[in-house]
Amino acid sequence: MRVVWAGLIAAILPMAAAAQAIPKDKAIDAEVGKMMTQTHAKGMAVAVVDGGKVGYVQAYGVRDEKGDPLETDTIMYGASLTKTVFAYTVMQLVDEGKINLDTPLKDDLDKPLPSYDTDAAFEDRYGGFKGLAGDARWEKITPRMCLTHSTGFHNFWFMEPDQKLRIHFEPGTRYSYSGEGLMLLQFAIEHGKQPLGLEVGELAKANFDRLGMTRTSLTFKNGQDSNVADGWDDHGKVAPHDKRSKVRMAGSMNTTISDLSKFTAALVTGNGLSAAARAEMTKRQMHITTAHQFPVFLPDLPVAQQRKDLYAGLGVVVFDGPQGHGFYKGGHDGHTANTMVCVERSQR
């Protein structure tokens, strides 16, 4: 696939133990060159965080059909890395006592969820909750279920054959990737009763400002067109940068490799969160028992083939590897791809 890659890689080369040194810059450059050749990627951006501090940041290749260079401050589509930013923001609300991870969302709303006419009132920003009428299981859904992809929703409402949102399994009983679940949580935060009724975009922007993420936003801003990455599909056709106009915490973020490394350094160190909230994000929450994340609703693997260490955290997937406990998040569409891998012990 010919794609523009935005990668934040904790340690880009294999390491036998946490004490081993981060690869030198030239070794990283050489490995990236191999990866770009193998994948036919037009551009790739990489940052290395070690000990909770941003170290190497580099961009390679081109960002558009004209051949303009991809740079460390080139705006790239963050896709589902937005979900991790959202989880971080939600945990700040947990710290402030404004939301409880295990209180059903129905308790935060003024009226039953299916009675909200999202099509008329919110310009397709959220899925149509009217499809849940007659299925009382929506009343069980909690913020934790939304952040662990265990609501029972499809990835998005428009992927249903009749484009009506529905629940496919008992909420909270299994993992199945769902951006729609995060959009439900966004809706509850933005339109819930006090102390909610908060604009999620403004909460996230406060973090971007605090961390010095000057070229990161949840919607595309006018004036950003001068240094923006496009993408390429698997036939080599250019796909212009998706200039999203609505804050959607399932995946509307634009960011740069320089900015993203600042956020990830904050996340891996717990900057901006209490110790308890930070630990909750990367705790084992919901066992992942399928072979892949996509397509959704895959059958469970036989127990003997399931990874015992693979779980949903809050906005991330957690695992145990040769270097100890870590967490991961990816994000992609047909033209761009992102990877964030962090190792807890070395804050890499």
C-alpha positions as a Markdown table, in Angstrom:
| # | Residue | x | y | z |
|---|---|---|---|---|
| 1 | Met | 0.0 | 0.0 | 0.0 |
| 2 | Arg | 1.3 | 3.4 | -0.9 |
| 3 | Val | 0.6 | 5.4 | 2.2 |
| 4 | Val | 1.9 | 8.3 | 4.2 |
| 5 | Trp | 2.8 | 6.9 | 7.6 |
| 6 | Ala | 2.8 | 8.7 | 10.9 |
| 7 | Gly | 4.6 | 6.5 | 13.4 |
| 8 | Leu | 5.5 | 6.9 | 17.0 |
| 9 | Ile | 7.6 | 3.9 | 17.9 |
| 10 | Ala | 8.8 | 3.3 | 21.4 |
| 11 | Ala | 11.8 | 1.2 | 20.1 |
| 12 | Ile | 11.9 | 0.8 | 16.4 |
| 13 | Leu | 14.4 | -2.1 | 16.5 |
| 14 | Pro | 14.0 | -5.3 | 18.5 |
| 15 | Met | 15.6 | -5.3 | 21.9 |
| 16 | Ala | 16.3 | -8.2 | 24.2 |
| 17 | Ala | 15.9 | -6.3 | 27.5 |
| 18 | Ala | 14.7 | -3.0 | 28.7 |
| 19 | Ala | 18.3 | -2.0 | 29.6 |
| 20 | Gln | 19.5 | -2.2 | 26.0 |
| 21 | Ala | 20.2 | 1.2 | 24.4 |
| 22 | Ile | 17.9 | 2.9 | 22.0 |
| 23 | Pro | 19.2 | 2.4 | 18.4 |
| 24 | Lys | 21.4 | 5.1 | 17.1 |
| 25 | Asp | 20.0 | 7.7 | 14.6 |
| 26 | Lys | 21.6 | 6.1 | 11.6 |
| 27 | Ala | 20.3 | 2.7 | 12.5 |
| 28 | Ile | 16.8 | 4.1 | 12.7 |
| 29 | Asp | 17.2 | 5.8 | 9.4 |
| 30 | Ala | 18.4 | 2.6 | 7.8 |
| 31 | Glu | 15.4 | 0.6 | 9.2 |
| 32 | Val | 12.9 | 3.2 | 8.0 |
| 33 | Gly | 14.4 | 3.0 | 4.6 |
| 34 | Lys | 13.9 | -0.7 | 4.5 |
| 35 | Met | 10.3 | -0.3 | 5.7 |
| 36 | Met | 9.5 | 2.3 | 3.1 |
| 37 | Thr | 10.9 | 0.1 | 0.4 |
| 38 | Gln | 9.0 | -2.9 | 1.5 |
| 39 | Thr | 5.6 | -1.1 | 1.9 |
| 40 | His | 6.0 | 1.3 | -1.0 |
| 41 | Ala | 5.2 | 4.1 | 1.5 |
| 42 | Lys | 5.7 | 7.6 | 0.1 |
| 43 | Gly | 6.5 | 9.2 | 3.4 |
| 44 | Met | 7.1 | 8.2 | 7.0 |
| 45 | Ala | 7.5 | 10.1 | 10.3 |
| 46 | Val | 9.1 | 8.6 | 13.4 |
| 47 | Ala | 9.7 | 9.7 | 16.9 |
| 48 | Val | 11.4 | 8.0 | 19.8 |
| 49 | Val | 10.6 | 8.6 | 23.4 |
| 50 | Asp | 13.0 | 7.2 | 26.0 |
| 51 | Gly | 12.7 | 7.7 | 29.8 |
| 52 | Gly | 9.6 | 9.7 | 29.2 |
| 53 | Lys | 11.5 | 12.3 | 27.1 |
| 54 | Val | 11.3 | 13.0 | 23.4 |
| 55 | Gly | 14.5 | 12.1 | 21.7 |
| 56 | Tyr | 14.8 | 11.4 | 18.0 |
| 57 | Val | 12.2 | 13.0 | 15.7 |
| 58 | Gln | 12.5 | 12.6 | 11.9 |
| 59 | Ala | 10.5 | 12.6 | 8.8 |
| 60 | Tyr | 11.3 | 10.9 | 5.5 |
| 61 | Gly | 10.0 | 11.0 | 1.9 |
| 62 | Val | 7.3 | 13.2 | 0.5 |
| 63 | Arg | 3.9 | 14.5 | 1.6 |
| 64 | Asp | 2.1 | 15.2 | -1.6 |
| 65 | Glu | 1.9 | 14.5 | -5.3 |
| 66 | Lys | 4.2 | 17.5 | -6.1 |
| 67 | Gly | 7.0 | 15.9 | -4.1 |
| 68 | Asp | 7.1 | 18.4 | -1.3 |
| 69 | Pro | 9.1 | 16.9 | 1.6 |
| 70 | Leu | 7.4 | 15.4 | 4.6 |
| 71 | Glu | 8.6 | 17.3 | 7.6 |
| 72 | Thr | 8.4 | 16.9 | 11.4 |
| 73 | Asp | 5.8 | 19.7 | 11.5 |
| 74 | Thr | 3.8 | 18.5 | 8.6 |
| 75 | Ile | 0.2 | 18.0 | 9.5 |
| 76 | Met | -0.9 | 14.4 | 9.2 |
| 77 | Tyr | -4.2 | 12.7 | 9.8 |
| 78 | Gly | -4.2 | 11.1 | 13.3 |
| 79 | Ala | -7.1 | 8.8 | 12.7 |
| 80 | Ser | -7.9 | 6.6 | 15.7 |
| 81 | Leu | -5.0 | 7.9 | 17.8 |
| 82 | Thr | -7.7 | 10.4 | 18.6 |
| 83 | Lys | -9.3 | 7.7 | 20.8 |
| 84 | Thr | -6.2 | 7.6 | 23.1 |
| 85 | Val | -6.3 | 11.4 | 23.4 |
| 86 | Phe | -10.0 | 11.1 | 24.3 |
| 87 | Ala | -9.4 | 8.4 | 26.9 |
| 88 | Tyr | -6.7 | 10.7 | 28.5 |
| 89 | Thr | -9.1 | 13.6 | 28.5 |
| 90 | Val | -11.9 | 11.4 | 30.1 |
| 91 | Met | -9.5 | 10.3 | 32.8 |
| 92 | Gln | -8.9 | 13.9 | 33.7 |
| 93 | Leu | -12.7 | 14.3 | 34.2 |
| 94 | Val | -12.6 | 11.1 | 36.4 |
| 95 | Asp | -9.8 | 12.8 | 38.4 |
| 96 | Glu | -12.1 | 15.9 | 38.8 |
| 97 | Gly | -15.0 | 13.8 | 39.9 |
| 98 | Lys | -17.1 | 14.8 | 36.9 |
| 99 | Ile | -17.6 | 11.3 | 35.5 |
| 100 | Asn | -17.5 | 7.8 | 37.0 |
| 101 | Leu | -16.3 | 5.0 | 34.7 |
| 102 | Asp | -18.8 | 2.5 | 36.0 |
| 103 | Thr | -21.9 | 4.7 | 36.3 |
| 104 | Pro | -24.3 | 3.9 | 33.4 |
| 105 | Leu | -24.5 | 6.8 | 30.9 |
| 106 | Lys | -28.2 | 6.8 | 31.3 |
| 107 | Asp | -27.7 | 8.4 | 34.7 |
| 108 | Asp | -25.9 | 11.3 | 33.1 |
| 109 | Leu | -28.6 | 12.1 | 30.5 |
| 110 | Asp | -31.8 | 14.1 | 30.8 |
| 111 | Lys | -33.9 | 11.6 | 28.8 |
| 112 | Pro | -33.6 | 8.1 | 27.4 |
| 113 | Leu | -30.9 | 7.9 | 24.7 |
| 114 | Pro | -33.2 | 6.7 | 21.9 |
| 115 | Ser | -35.4 | 9.8 | 22.3 |
| 116 | Tyr | -32.5 | 12.1 | 21.2 |
| 117 | Asp | -33.0 | 13.1 | 17.5 |
| 118 | Thr | -29.4 | 13.3 | 16.6 |
| 119 | Asp | -30.0 | 13.6 | 12.9 |
| 120 | Ala | -32.0 | 16.8 | 13.3 |
| 121 | Ala | -30.1 | 18.4 | 16.2 |
| 122 | Phe | -26.5 | 17.5 | 15.7 |
| 123 | Glu | -25.9 | 17.4 | 11.9 |
| 124 | Asp | -24.7 | 13.8 | 11.7 |
| 125 | Arg | -22.1 | 14.3 | 14.4 |
| 126 | Tyr | -23.3 | 11.3 | 16.3 |
| 127 | Gly | -25.0 | 8.0 | 15.3 |
| 128 | Gly | -28.7 | 7.7 | 15.3 |
| 129 | Phe | -29.6 | 6.6 | 18.8 |
| 130 | Lys | -33.3 | 6.1 | 17.7 |
| 131 | Gly | -32.2 | 2.6 | 16.5 |
| 132 | Leu | -31.8 | 1.5 | 20.1 |
| 133 | Ala | -35.5 | 1.9 | 20.9 |
| 134 | Gly | -36.9 | -1.3 | 22.2 |
| 135 | Asp | -33.5 | -2.7 | 23.3 |
| 136 | Ala | -33.1 | -1.8 | 27.0 |
| 137 | Arg | -29.5 | -3.0 | 27.0 |
| 138 | Trp | -28.3 | 0.5 | 26.2 |
| 139 | Glu | -29.1 | 1.4 | 29.7 |
| 140 | Lys | -26.2 | -0.8 | 31.0 |
| 141 | Ile | -23.5 | 0.9 | 28.9 |
| 142 | Thr | -20.9 | 2.7 | 31.0 |
| 143 | Pro | -17.9 | 5.0 | 30.1 |
| 144 | Arg | -15.6 | 2.0 | 30.8 |
| 145 | Met | -17.4 | -0.1 | 28.2 |
| 146 | Cys | -17.1 | 2.7 | 25.7 |
| 147 | Leu | -13.3 | 3.0 | 26.3 |
| 148 | Thr | -12.8 | -0.8 | 26.2 |
| 149 | His | -14.8 | -1.3 | 23.0 |
| 150 | Ser | -17.3 | -3.5 | 24.8 |
| 151 | Thr | -20.6 | -1.7 | 24.1 |
| 152 | Gly | -21.8 | -4.2 | 21.5 |
| 153 | Phe | -22.0 | -1.6 | 18.8 |
| 154 | His | -20.6 | -2.0 | 15.2 |
| 155 | Asn | -17.5 | 0.1 | 14.5 |
| 156 | Phe | -19.9 | 2.8 | 13.1 |
| 157 | Trp | -23.6 | 3.0 | 12.7 |
| 158 | Phe | -23.3 | 3.5 | 8.9 |
| 159 | Met | -21.7 | 0.0 | 8.6 |
| 160 | Glu | -24.9 | -1.7 | 9.6 |
| 161 | Pro | -26.8 | -3.0 | 6.5 |
| 162 | Asp | -29.8 | -0.7 | 7.3 |
| 163 | Gln | -27.6 | 2.0 | 8.8 |
| 164 | Lys | -29.4 | 1.8 | 12.1 |
| 165 | Leu | -27.4 | 1.5 | 15.3 |
| 166 | Arg | -27.9 | -1.7 | 17.2 |
| 167 | Ile | -26.4 | -3.7 | 20.0 |
| 168 | His | -24.9 | -7.1 | 18.9 |
| 169 | Phe | -24.0 | -8.6 | 22.3 |
| 170 | Glu | -24.5 | -8.0 | 26.0 |
| 171 | Pro | -22.6 | -4.8 | 26.8 |
| 172 | Gly | -19.5 | -5.4 | 28.9 |
| 173 | Thr | -19.0 | -9.0 | 28.0 |
| 174 | Arg | -16.5 | -9.0 | 25.1 |
| 175 | Tyr | -14.2 | -6.8 | 23.1 |
| 176 | Ser | -15.2 | -5.7 | 19.6 |
| 177 | Tyr | -13.7 | -2.5 | 18.2 |
| 178 | Ser | -16.2 | 0.4 | 18.0 |
| 179 | Gly | -15.7 | 4.0 | 17.3 |
| 180 | Glu | -19.4 | 4.4 | 17.8 |
| 181 | Gly | -19.0 | 3.5 | 21.5 |
| 182 | Leu | -16.6 | 6.4 | 21.9 |
| 183 | Met | -18.9 | 8.7 | 20.1 |
| 184 | Leu | -21.7 | 7.8 | 22.6 |
| 185 | Leu | -19.4 | 8.7 | 25.4 |
| 186 | Gln | -18.6 | 12.0 | 23.7 |
| 187 | Phe | -22.3 | 12.7 | 23.4 |
| 188 | Ala | -22.9 | 12.0 | 27.1 |
| 189 | Ile | -20.1 | 14.3 | 28.1 |
| 190 | Glu | -21.2 | 17.1 | 25.9 |
| 191 | His | -25.0 | 16.8 | 26.4 |
| 192 | Gly | -25.2 | 15.3 | 29.9 |
| 193 | Lys | -26.4 | 16.8 | 33.1 |
| 194 | Gln | -24.2 | 18.9 | 35.3 |
| 195 | Pro | -21.3 | 18.6 | 36.0 |
| 196 | Leu | -21.1 | 17.5 | 32.4 |
| 197 | Gly | -22.3 | 19.5 | 29.5 |
| 198 | Leu | -18.7 | 20.1 | 28.5 |
| 199 | Glu | -17.2 | 20.6 | 25.1 |
| 200 | Val | -14.8 | 17.8 | 24.6 |
| 201 | Gly | -12.9 | 19.7 | 21.9 |
| 202 | Glu | -12.2 | 22.5 | 24.3 |
| 203 | Leu | -10.9 | 20.1 | 26.9 |
| 204 | Ala | -8.6 | 18.4 | 24.5 |
| 205 | Lys | -7.4 | 21.8 | 23.2 |
| 206 | Ala | -6.4 | 22.8 | 26.7 |
| 207 | Asn | -4.1 | 19.7 | 26.8 |
| 208 | Phe | -2.7 | 20.5 | 23.4 |
| 209 | Asp | -1.9 | 24.1 | 24.5 |
| 210 | Arg | -0.4 | 22.9 | 27.8 |
| 211 | Leu | 1.9 | 20.4 | 26.0 |
| 212 | Gly | 2.9 | 22.8 | 23.3 |
| 213 | Met | 1.2 | 20.9 | 20.5 |
| 214 | Thr | 0.8 | 24.0 | 18.4 |
| 215 | Arg | -0.2 | 22.2 | 15.2 |
| 216 | Thr | -2.6 | 19.7 | 16.5 |
| 217 | Ser | -6.4 | 20.1 | 16.3 |
| 218 | Leu | -9.6 | 18.0 | 16.3 |
| 219 | Thr | -10.9 | 19.8 | 13.2 |
| 220 | Phe | -9.1 | 21.1 | 10.2 |
| 221 | Lys | -8.2 | 24.8 | 10.5 |
| 222 | Asn | -8.1 | 27.4 | 7.7 |
| 223 | Gly | -4.6 | 28.4 | 6.9 |
| 224 | Gln | -3.1 | 24.9 | 7.6 |
| 225 | Asp | -2.9 | 24.1 | 3.9 |
| 226 | Ser | 0.7 | 25.1 | 3.4 |
| 227 | Asn | 2.3 | 22.0 | 5.1 |
| 228 | Val | -0.2 | 19.1 | 5.0 |
| 229 | Ala | 0.3 | 15.4 | 4.1 |
| 230 | Asp | -1.9 | 13.8 | 1.6 |
| 231 | Gly | -2.1 | 10.0 | 1.2 |
| 232 | Trp | -2.0 | 7.3 | -1.5 |
| 233 | Asp | -4.2 | 4.3 | -2.0 |
| 234 | Asp | -3.0 | 0.8 | -2.9 |
| 235 | His | -3.2 | 1.7 | -6.6 |
| 236 | Gly | -0.9 | 4.7 | -6.2 |
| 237 | Lys | -3.7 | 7.3 | -6.5 |
| 238 | Val | -3.4 | 10.4 | -4.4 |
| 239 | Ala | -6.1 | 11.0 | -1.7 |
| 240 | Pro | -6.2 | 14.6 | -0.5 |
| 241 | His | -6.0 | 15.2 | 3.2 |
| 242 | Asp | -9.4 | 14.8 | 4.8 |
| 243 | Lys | -10.3 | 18.2 | 6.2 |
| 244 | Arg | -12.7 | 17.2 | 8.9 |
| 245 | Ser | -15.0 | 19.9 | 10.2 |
| 246 | Lys | -16.6 | 18.2 | 13.2 |
| 247 | Val | -15.0 | 17.1 | 16.5 |
| 248 | Arg | -15.3 | 13.4 | 16.5 |
| 249 | Met | -13.3 | 11.7 | 19.2 |
| 250 | Ala | -13.4 | 8.4 | 17.3 |
| 251 | Gly | -10.9 | 9.9 | 14.8 |
| 252 | Ser | -10.9 | 13.5 | 13.7 |
| 253 | Met | -7.5 | 14.6 | 15.0 |
| 254 | Asn | -4.8 | 16.3 | 12.8 |
| 255 | Thr | -1.4 | 16.3 | 14.3 |
| 256 | Thr | 2.4 | 16.2 | 13.5 |
| 257 | Ile | 5.0 | 13.8 | 14.5 |
| 258 | Ser | 6.6 | 16.5 | 16.7 |
| 259 | Asp | 3.3 | 17.2 | 18.5 |
| 260 | Leu | 2.3 | 13.6 | 18.8 |
| 261 | Ser | 5.6 | 12.7 | 20.5 |
| 262 | Lys | 4.9 | 15.4 | 23.1 |
| 263 | Phe | 1.5 | 13.9 | 23.9 |
| 264 | Thr | 2.9 | 10.3 | 24.1 |
| 265 | Ala | 5.7 | 11.4 | 26.4 |
| 266 | Ala | 3.1 | 13.0 | 28.7 |
| 267 | Leu | 1.0 | 9.8 | 28.5 |
| 268 | Val | 3.8 | 7.4 | 29.3 |
| 269 | Thr | 4.9 | 9.5 | 32.3 |
| 270 | Gly | 1.4 | 10.2 | 33.5 |
| 271 | Asn | 1.8 | 14.0 | 33.1 |
| 272 | Gly | -1.7 | 15.6 | 33.6 |
| 273 | Leu | -3.2 | 12.6 | 35.4 |
| 274 | Ser | -3.3 | 11.3 | 38.9 |
| 275 | Ala | -1.2 | 8.1 | 39.4 |
| 276 | Ala | -4.5 | 6.1 | 39.9 |
| 277 | Ala | -6.0 | 7.5 | 36.6 |
| 278 | Arg | -2.8 | 6.8 | 34.7 |
| 279 | Ala | -2.6 | 3.2 | 36.0 |
| 280 | Glu | -6.3 | 2.6 | 35.2 |
| 281 | Met | -5.6 | 3.5 | 31.5 |
| 282 | Thr | -3.1 | 0.7 | 31.0 |
| 283 | Lys | -4.6 | -1.9 | 33.3 |
| 284 | Arg | -6.0 | -5.2 | 31.9 |
| 285 | Gln | -9.7 | -4.4 | 31.4 |
| 286 | Met | -11.3 | -6.7 | 28.7 |
| 287 | His | -9.6 | -9.8 | 27.3 |
| 288 | Ile | -9.1 | -9.7 | 23.5 |
| 289 | Thr | -9.9 | -13.2 | 22.3 |
| 290 | Thr | -10.1 | -12.9 | 18.5 |
| 291 | Ala | -7.3 | -13.2 | 16.0 |
| 292 | His | -7.6 | -9.7 | 14.7 |
| 293 | Gln | -9.4 | -6.4 | 15.5 |
| 294 | Phe | -11.0 | -6.2 | 12.0 |
| 295 | Pro | -13.4 | -7.1 | 10.7 |
| 296 | Val | -15.4 | -6.7 | 14.0 |
| 297 | Phe | -17.5 | -9.5 | 15.5 |
| 298 | Leu | -15.0 | -12.2 | 14.7 |
| 299 | Pro | -15.4 | -15.5 | 16.6 |
| 300 | Asp | -13.2 | -16.2 | 19.6 |
| 301 | Leu | -10.0 | -18.2 | 18.9 |
| 302 | Pro | -9.7 | -21.6 | 20.7 |
| 303 | Val | -8.6 | -20.9 | 24.3 |
| 304 | Ala | -5.2 | -22.4 | 23.7 |
| 305 | Gln | -4.6 | -20.0 | 20.8 |
| 306 | Gln | -5.6 | -16.8 | 22.6 |
| 307 | Arg | -2.9 | -14.5 | 23.9 |
| 308 | Lys | -3.2 | -14.5 | 27.6 |
| 309 | Asp | -1.7 | -11.0 | 27.9 |
| 310 | Leu | -3.7 | -9.2 | 25.3 |
| 311 | Tyr | -6.4 | -6.9 | 26.8 |
| 312 | Ala | -8.2 | -3.6 | 26.2 |
| 313 | Gly | -7.1 | -0.8 | 28.4 |
| 314 | Leu | -8.8 | 2.5 | 28.3 |
| 315 | Gly | -8.3 | 3.9 | 24.8 |
| 316 | Val | -5.3 | 1.6 | 24.3 |
| 317 | Val | -4.6 | -2.1 | 23.9 |
| 318 | Val | -2.2 | -3.5 | 26.6 |
| 319 | Phe | 0.1 | -6.5 | 26.4 |
| 320 | Asp | 3.2 | -8.1 | 28.0 |
| 321 | Gly | 6.3 | -8.5 | 25.8 |
| 322 | Pro | 10.0 | -9.2 | 26.2 |
| 323 | Gln | 10.5 | -5.7 | 27.7 |
| 324 | Gly | 7.5 | -6.0 | 30.1 |
| 325 | His | 4.1 | -4.4 | 30.2 |
| 326 | Gly | 3.3 | -2.1 | 27.3 |
| 327 | Phe | 0.4 | -0.5 | 25.4 |
| 328 | Tyr | -0.4 | 0.1 | 21.8 |
| 329 | Lys | -2.8 | 2.1 | 19.7 |
| 330 | Gly | -3.1 | 2.2 | 15.9 |
| 331 | Gly | -5.1 | 4.3 | 13.6 |
| 332 | His | -5.7 | 4.2 | 9.8 |
| 333 | Asp | -7.8 | 4.7 | 6.8 |
| 334 | Gly | -7.3 | 3.6 | 3.2 |
| 335 | His | -4.5 | 6.1 | 2.7 |
| 336 | Thr | -2.7 | 6.7 | 6.0 |
| 337 | Ala | -1.6 | 4.7 | 9.0 |
| 338 | Asn | -0.3 | 5.4 | 12.5 |
| 339 | Thr | 1.2 | 3.3 | 15.2 |
| 340 | Met | 2.0 | 4.1 | 18.8 |
| 341 | Val | 3.8 | 1.5 | 20.9 |
| 342 | Cys | 5.0 | 2.2 | 24.5 |
| 343 | Val | 6.9 | 0.2 | 27.0 |
| 344 | Glu | 6.0 | 1.0 | 30.6 |
| 345 | Arg | 9.1 | 0.1 | 32.5 |
| 346 | Ser | 11.5 | 2.2 | 30.4 |
| 347 | Gln | 8.9 | 4.8 | 29.5 |
| 348 | Arg | 9.8 | 4.2 | 25.9 |
